[in-house]
Amino acid sequence: MFGLFRKKDAAPQNIYIRLEDSNVFRIRVRTKRFKEIVELRFTKSADIGVNDEGGYIYRKVVVSSQHFERGEVTVRFGPRYQILEVMTEGCEAIPTKDW
């Protein structure tokens, strides 16, 4: 009745992260020096851990396949897996509209 019991979206949209289904996220990053594109796929059940400050966190070291260039991706989530922040080091996140 009036959407009262309708299931709410677990993770709102982010310009860098695409929600594949309710459990799977995708992000693409470009390495700084050689501009290689690396795609990361991560899930709530296997890859995202509990953050000490509250909420959840995903942290991954990225290594490009051709030049072995390194970077790091960190995604912070709120208590209901709302994407709060996407941070990169040694690479840059690519907006989903450019995929």
VMD Tcl script that builds the backbone (N, CA, C; Angstrom):
set m [mol new atoms 297]
animate dup $m
set s [atomselect $m all]
$s set {name element resname resid chain x y z} {
  {N N MET 1 A 0.835 -1.164 0.000}
  {CA C MET 1 A 0.000 0.000 0.000}
  {C C MET 1 A 0.887 1.237 0.000}
  {N N PHE 2 A 0.809 2.023 -1.055}
  {CA C PHE 2 A 1.564 3.266 -1.212}
  {C C PHE 2 A 3.065 3.053 -1.133}
  {N N GLY 3 A 3.538 1.860 -1.455}
  {CA C GLY 3 A 4.972 1.606 -1.430}
  {C C GLY 3 A 5.552 1.469 -0.041}
  {N N LEU 4 A 4.712 1.302 0.952}
  {CA C LEU 4 A 5.175 1.223 2.330}
  {C C LEU 4 A 6.062 0.013 2.571}
  {N N PHE 5 A 5.705 -1.115 1.976}
  {CA C PHE 5 A 6.462 -2.337 2.202}
  {C C PHE 5 A 7.354 -2.698 1.025}
  {N N ARG 6 A 7.522 -1.798 0.097}
  {CA C ARG 6 A 8.369 -2.031 -1.059}
  {C C ARG 6 A 9.827 -2.066 -0.618}
  {N N LYS 7 A 10.578 -2.977 -1.206}
  {CA C LYS 7 A 11.998 -3.100 -0.870}
  {C C LYS 7 A 12.750 -1.888 -1.406}
  {N N LYS 8 A 13.508 -1.272 -0.572}
  {CA C LYS 8 A 14.266 -0.088 -0.945}
  {C C LYS 8 A 15.568 -0.508 -1.623}
  {N N ASP 9 A 16.102 0.372 -2.476}
  {CA C ASP 9 A 17.360 0.093 -3.157}
  {C C ASP 9 A 18.480 0.044 -2.128}
  {N N ALA 10 A 19.242 -1.037 -2.128}
  {CA C ALA 10 A 20.280 -1.243 -1.123}
  {C C ALA 10 A 21.478 -0.325 -1.339}
  {N N ALA 11 A 21.771 0.016 -2.572}
  {CA C ALA 11 A 22.937 0.842 -2.855}
  {C C ALA 11 A 22.593 1.865 -3.931}
  {N N PRO 12 A 22.522 3.137 -3.584}
  {CA C PRO 12 A 22.209 4.146 -4.584}
  {C C PRO 12 A 23.325 4.272 -5.617}
  {N N GLN 13 A 22.998 4.841 -6.755}
  {CA C GLN 13 A 23.942 4.953 -7.847}
  {C C GLN 13 A 25.123 5.845 -7.481}
  {N N ASN 14 A 26.246 5.528 -8.067}
  {CA C ASN 14 A 27.465 6.304 -7.953}
  {C C ASN 14 A 27.988 6.475 -9.366}
  {N N ILE 15 A 28.652 7.585 -9.668}
  {CA C ILE 15 A 29.093 7.815 -11.040}
  {C C ILE 15 A 30.236 6.893 -11.448}
  {N N TYR 16 A 30.925 6.261 -10.496}
  {CA C TYR 16 A 32.050 5.390 -10.817}
  {C C TYR 16 A 31.730 3.904 -10.675}
  {N N ILE 17 A 30.702 3.551 -9.939}
  {CA C ILE 17 A 30.414 2.148 -9.649}
  {C C ILE 17 A 29.079 1.755 -10.267}
  {N N ARG 18 A 29.093 0.629 -10.951}
  {CA C ARG 18 A 27.872 0.087 -11.545}
  {C C ARG 18 A 27.408 -1.087 -10.698}
  {N N LEU 19 A 26.152 -1.081 -10.344}
  {CA C LEU 19 A 25.553 -2.157 -9.568}
  {C C LEU 19 A 25.012 -3.191 -10.542}
  {N N GLU 20 A 25.641 -4.378 -10.546}
  {CA C GLU 20 A 25.239 -5.429 -11.478}
  {C C GLU 20 A 23.955 -6.112 -11.015}
  {N N ASP 21 A 23.880 -6.448 -9.760}
  {CA C ASP 21 A 22.651 -6.900 -9.112}
  {C C ASP 21 A 22.739 -6.461 -7.654}
  {N N SER 22 A 21.906 -6.986 -6.791}
  {CA C SER 22 A 21.892 -6.491 -5.413}
  {C C SER 22 A 23.149 -6.863 -4.618}
  {N N ASN 23 A 23.999 -7.724 -5.159}
  {CA C ASN 23 A 25.178 -8.187 -4.431}
  {C C ASN 23 A 26.498 -7.879 -5.139}
  {N N VAL 24 A 26.471 -7.526 -6.415}
  {CA C VAL 24 A 27.693 -7.414 -7.218}
  {C C VAL 24 A 27.902 -5.981 -7.704}
  {N N PHE 25 A 29.130 -5.479 -7.512}
  {CA C PHE 25 A 29.520 -4.138 -7.945}
  {C C PHE 25 A 30.642 -4.246 -8.970}
  {N N ARG 26 A 30.737 -3.268 -9.879}
  {CA C ARG 26 A 31.837 -3.187 -10.842}
  {C C ARG 26 A 32.370 -1.759 -10.863}
  {N N ILE 27 A 33.696 -1.639 -11.008}
  {CA C ILE 27 A 34.351 -0.346 -11.160}
  {C C ILE 27 A 35.488 -0.514 -12.147}
  {N N ARG 28 A 35.727 0.511 -12.947}
  {CA C ARG 28 A 36.859 0.512 -13.880}
  {C C ARG 28 A 37.775 1.664 -13.513}
  {N N VAL 29 A 39.085 1.385 -13.578}
  {CA C VAL 29 A 40.088 2.405 -13.294}
  {C C VAL 29 A 41.094 2.440 -14.437}
  {N N ARG 30 A 41.737 3.596 -14.597}
  {CA C ARG 30 A 42.771 3.799 -15.610}
  {C C ARG 30 A 44.072 4.107 -14.874}
  {N N THR 31 A 45.121 3.369 -15.208}
  {CA C THR 31 A 46.406 3.600 -14.559}
  {C C THR 31 A 46.971 4.944 -15.006}
  {N N LYS 32 A 47.773 5.558 -14.165}
  {CA C LYS 32 A 48.242 6.928 -14.418}
  {C C LYS 32 A 49.264 7.002 -15.547}
  {N N ARG 33 A 50.256 6.130 -15.532}
  {CA C ARG 33 A 51.367 6.275 -16.465}
  {C C ARG 33 A 51.038 5.759 -17.869}
  {N N PHE 34 A 50.554 4.521 -17.962}
  {CA C PHE 34 A 50.337 3.906 -19.271}
  {C C PHE 34 A 48.874 3.925 -19.724}
  {N N LYS 35 A 47.973 4.435 -18.894}
  {CA C LYS 35 A 46.549 4.599 -19.228}
  {C C LYS 35 A 45.855 3.274 -19.548}
  {N N GLU 36 A 46.291 2.191 -18.906}
  {CA C GLU 36 A 45.628 0.904 -19.088}
  {C C GLU 36 A 44.340 0.871 -18.260}
  {N N ILE 37 A 43.317 0.228 -18.781}
  {CA C ILE 37 A 42.039 0.117 -18.081}
  {C C ILE 37 A 41.943 -1.248 -17.411}
  {N N VAL 38 A 41.601 -1.223 -16.131}
  {CA C VAL 38 A 41.449 -2.441 -15.339}
  {C C VAL 38 A 40.051 -2.421 -14.737}
  {N N GLU 39 A 39.326 -3.532 -14.884}
  {CA C GLU 39 A 37.980 -3.628 -14.316}
  {C C GLU 39 A 38.012 -4.515 -13.072}
  {N N LEU 40 A 37.349 -4.062 -12.019}
  {CA C LEU 40 A 37.251 -4.822 -10.777}
  {C C LEU 40 A 35.794 -5.192 -10.547}
  {N N ARG 41 A 35.575 -6.423 -10.125}
  {CA C ARG 41 A 34.243 -6.918 -9.782}
  {C C ARG 41 A 34.315 -7.391 -8.340}
  {N N PHE 42 A 33.420 -6.869 -7.499}
  {CA C PHE 42 A 33.451 -7.277 -6.096}
  {C C PHE 42 A 32.040 -7.453 -5.571}
  {N N THR 43 A 31.917 -8.337 -4.563}
  {CA C THR 43 A 30.613 -8.683 -4.019}
  {C C THR 43 A 30.540 -8.346 -2.537}
  {N N LYS 44 A 29.314 -8.178 -2.063}
  {CA C LYS 44 A 29.100 -7.910 -0.641}
  {C C LYS 44 A 29.546 -9.087 0.205}
  {N N SER 45 A 29.224 -10.284 -0.224}
  {CA C SER 45 A 29.462 -11.462 0.610}
  {C C SER 45 A 30.920 -11.880 0.672}
  {N N ALA 46 A 31.719 -11.625 -0.369}
  {CA C ALA 46 A 33.083 -12.146 -0.389}
  {C C ALA 46 A 34.170 -11.084 -0.250}
  {N N ASP 47 A 33.951 -9.881 -0.763}
  {CA C ASP 47 A 35.045 -8.922 -0.877}
  {C C ASP 47 A 34.946 -7.707 0.039}
  {N N ILE 48 A 33.762 -7.348 0.465}
  {CA C ILE 48 A 33.580 -6.145 1.275}
  {C C ILE 48 A 33.653 -6.526 2.745}
  {N N GLY 49 A 34.477 -5.784 3.497}
  {CA C GLY 49 A 34.638 -6.072 4.917}
  {C C GLY 49 A 34.057 -4.978 5.790}
  {N N VAL 50 A 34.014 -5.235 7.072}
  {CA C VAL 50 A 33.492 -4.280 8.049}
  {C C VAL 50 A 34.574 -3.238 8.333}
  {N N ASN 51 A 34.178 -1.969 8.339}
  {CA C ASN 51 A 35.085 -0.867 8.628}
  {C C ASN 51 A 35.100 -0.603 10.130}
  {N N ASP 52 A 36.245 -0.265 10.686}
  {CA C ASP 52 A 36.361 0.010 12.119}
  {C C ASP 52 A 35.564 1.241 12.541}
  {N N GLU 53 A 35.437 2.227 11.640}
  {CA C GLU 53 A 34.703 3.456 11.957}
  {C C GLU 53 A 33.203 3.305 11.738}
  {N N GLY 54 A 32.743 2.150 11.348}
  {CA C GLY 54 A 31.328 1.920 11.057}
  {C C GLY 54 A 31.122 1.769 9.564}
  {N N GLY 55 A 30.129 1.053 9.181}
  {CA C GLY 55 A 29.873 0.812 7.765}
  {C C GLY 55 A 30.759 -0.304 7.236}
  {N N TYR 56 A 31.034 -0.246 5.938}
  {CA C TYR 56 A 31.800 -1.291 5.276}
  {C C TYR 56 A 32.862 -0.664 4.387}
  {N N ILE 57 A 33.867 -1.469 4.005}
  {CA C ILE 57 A 34.954 -0.967 3.177}
  {C C ILE 57 A 35.413 -2.053 2.206}
  {N N TYR 58 A 35.799 -1.610 1.004}
  {CA C TYR 58 A 36.408 -2.489 0.007}
  {C C TYR 58 A 37.731 -1.858 -0.375}
  {N N ARG 59 A 38.804 -2.618 -0.275}
  {CA C ARG 59 A 40.133 -2.121 -0.625}
  {C C ARG 59 A 40.820 -3.167 -1.491}
  {N N LYS 60 A 41.376 -2.717 -2.625}
  {CA C LYS 60 A 42.002 -3.651 -3.559}
  {C C LYS 60 A 43.206 -2.999 -4.223}
  {N N VAL 61 A 44.306 -3.742 -4.299}
  {CA C VAL 61 A 45.473 -3.317 -5.057}
  {C C VAL 61 A 45.252 -3.727 -6.501}
  {N N VAL 62 A 45.447 -2.779 -7.414}
  {CA C VAL 62 A 45.226 -2.998 -8.835}
  {C C VAL 62 A 46.577 -3.132 -9.517}
  {N N VAL 63 A 46.728 -4.161 -10.355}
  {CA C VAL 63 A 47.943 -4.349 -11.146}
  {C C VAL 63 A 47.522 -4.533 -12.594}
  {N N SER 64 A 48.022 -3.654 -13.480}
  {CA C SER 64 A 47.665 -3.766 -14.890}
  {C C SER 64 A 48.360 -4.971 -15.510}
  {N N SER 65 A 47.732 -5.572 -16.495}
  {CA C SER 65 A 48.239 -6.824 -17.048}
  {C C SER 65 A 49.412 -6.643 -18.014}
  {N N GLN 66 A 49.471 -5.540 -18.711}
  {CA C GLN 66 A 50.519 -5.381 -19.714}
  {C C GLN 66 A 51.810 -4.808 -19.141}
  {N N HIS 67 A 51.728 -3.762 -18.341}
  {CA C HIS 67 A 52.926 -3.098 -17.821}
  {C C HIS 67 A 53.139 -3.318 -16.325}
  {N N PHE 68 A 52.272 -4.066 -15.682}
  {CA C PHE 68 A 52.349 -4.358 -14.242}
  {C C PHE 68 A 52.414 -3.089 -13.394}
  {N N GLU 69 A 51.669 -2.089 -13.825}
  {CA C GLU 69 A 51.589 -0.829 -13.091}
  {C C GLU 69 A 50.609 -1.003 -11.932}
  {N N ARG 70 A 50.965 -0.461 -10.768}
  {CA C ARG 70 A 50.173 -0.677 -9.558}
  {C C ARG 70 A 49.363 0.557 -9.180}
  {N N GLY 71 A 48.262 0.301 -8.500}
  {CA C GLY 71 A 47.404 1.342 -7.951}
  {C C GLY 71 A 46.567 0.731 -6.843}
  {N N GLU 72 A 45.768 1.539 -6.188}
  {CA C GLU 72 A 44.905 1.035 -5.121}
  {C C GLU 72 A 43.545 1.708 -5.201}
  {N N VAL 73 A 42.491 0.910 -4.980}
  {CA C VAL 73 A 41.118 1.402 -4.978}
  {C C VAL 73 A 40.525 1.138 -3.598}
  {N N THR 74 A 39.892 2.160 -3.024}
  {CA C THR 74 A 39.196 2.024 -1.750}
  {C C THR 74 A 37.798 2.596 -1.912}
  {N N VAL 75 A 36.793 1.798 -1.528}
  {CA C VAL 75 A 35.400 2.244 -1.585}
  {C C VAL 75 A 34.821 2.118 -0.182}
  {N N ARG 76 A 34.300 3.230 0.340}
  {CA C ARG 76 A 33.657 3.231 1.663}
  {C C ARG 76 A 32.157 3.181 1.490}
  {N N PHE 77 A 31.513 2.332 2.305}
  {CA C PHE 77 A 30.062 2.164 2.284}
  {C C PHE 77 A 29.486 2.543 3.639}
  {N N GLY 78 A 28.231 2.985 3.636}
  {CA C GLY 78 A 27.508 3.252 4.866}
  {C C GLY 78 A 26.948 1.958 5.435}
  {N N PRO 79 A 26.147 2.047 6.495}
  {CA C PRO 79 A 25.615 0.846 7.136}
  {C C PRO 79 A 24.683 0.018 6.249}
  {N N ARG 80 A 24.055 0.611 5.265}
  {CA C ARG 80 A 23.168 -0.132 4.355}
  {C C ARG 80 A 23.765 -0.222 2.957}
  {N N TYR 81 A 25.072 -0.264 2.881}
  {CA C TYR 81 A 25.831 -0.357 1.629}
  {C C TYR 81 A 25.587 0.822 0.692}
  {N N GLN 82 A 25.335 1.998 1.255}
  {CA C GLN 82 A 25.293 3.207 0.444}
  {C C GLN 82 A 26.749 3.580 0.151}
  {N N ILE 83 A 27.053 3.896 -1.084}
  {CA C ILE 83 A 28.419 4.252 -1.452}
  {C C ILE 83 A 28.682 5.671 -0.971}
  {N N LEU 84 A 29.627 5.805 -0.044}
  {CA C LEU 84 A 29.947 7.105 0.519}
  {C C LEU 84 A 31.105 7.780 -0.202}
  {N N GLU 85 A 32.135 6.985 -0.559}
  {CA C GLU 85 A 33.347 7.582 -1.101}
  {C C GLU 85 A 34.105 6.558 -1.937}
  {N N VAL 86 A 34.653 7.016 -3.056}
  {CA C VAL 86 A 35.532 6.202 -3.894}
  {C C VAL 86 A 36.873 6.916 -3.956}
  {N N MET 87 A 37.921 6.257 -3.467}
  {CA C MET 87 A 39.257 6.845 -3.447}
  {C C MET 87 A 40.205 5.963 -4.266}
  {N N THR 88 A 41.091 6.597 -5.023}
  {CA C THR 88 A 42.080 5.858 -5.801}
  {C C THR 88 A 43.462 6.440 -5.538}
  {N N GLU 89 A 44.464 5.587 -5.688}
  {CA C GLU 89 A 45.852 6.013 -5.533}
  {C C GLU 89 A 46.664 5.311 -6.617}
  {N N GLY 90 A 47.336 6.061 -7.461}
  {CA C GLY 90 A 48.102 5.484 -8.555}
  {C C GLY 90 A 47.260 5.151 -9.772}
  {N N CYS 91 A 45.984 5.485 -9.730}
  {CA C CYS 91 A 45.069 5.267 -10.848}
  {C C CYS 91 A 43.910 6.235 -10.686}
  {N N GLU 92 A 43.047 6.288 -11.697}
  {CA C GLU 92 A 41.877 7.158 -11.611}
  {C C GLU 92 A 40.634 6.375 -11.986}
  {N N ALA 93 A 39.543 6.620 -11.289}
  {CA C ALA 93 A 38.271 5.941 -11.559}
  {C C ALA 93 A 37.649 6.514 -12.824}
  {N N ILE 94 A 37.049 5.647 -13.633}
  {CA C ILE 94 A 36.401 6.045 -14.877}
  {C C ILE 94 A 34.892 6.101 -14.629}
  {N N PRO 95 A 34.228 7.219 -14.950}
  {CA C PRO 95 A 32.774 7.286 -14.780}
  {C C PRO 95 A 32.065 6.241 -15.645}
  {N N THR 96 A 30.958 5.696 -15.160}
  {CA C THR 96 A 30.257 4.636 -15.872}
  {C C THR 96 A 29.718 5.075 -17.227}
  {N N LYS 97 A 29.460 6.352 -17.411}
  {CA C LYS 97 A 28.962 6.836 -18.705}
  {C C LYS 97 A 30.020 6.710 -19.796}
  {N N ASP 98 A 31.305 6.593 -19.423}
  {CA C ASP 98 A 32.396 6.458 -20.379}
  {C C ASP 98 A 32.791 5.018 -20.660}
  {N N TRP 99 A 32.096 4.065 -20.065}
  {CA C TRP 99 A 32.428 2.648 -20.298}
  {C C TRP 99 A 32.060 2.316 -21.688}
}
mol reanalyze $m
mol bondsrecalc $m
mol representation Tube
mol addrep $m
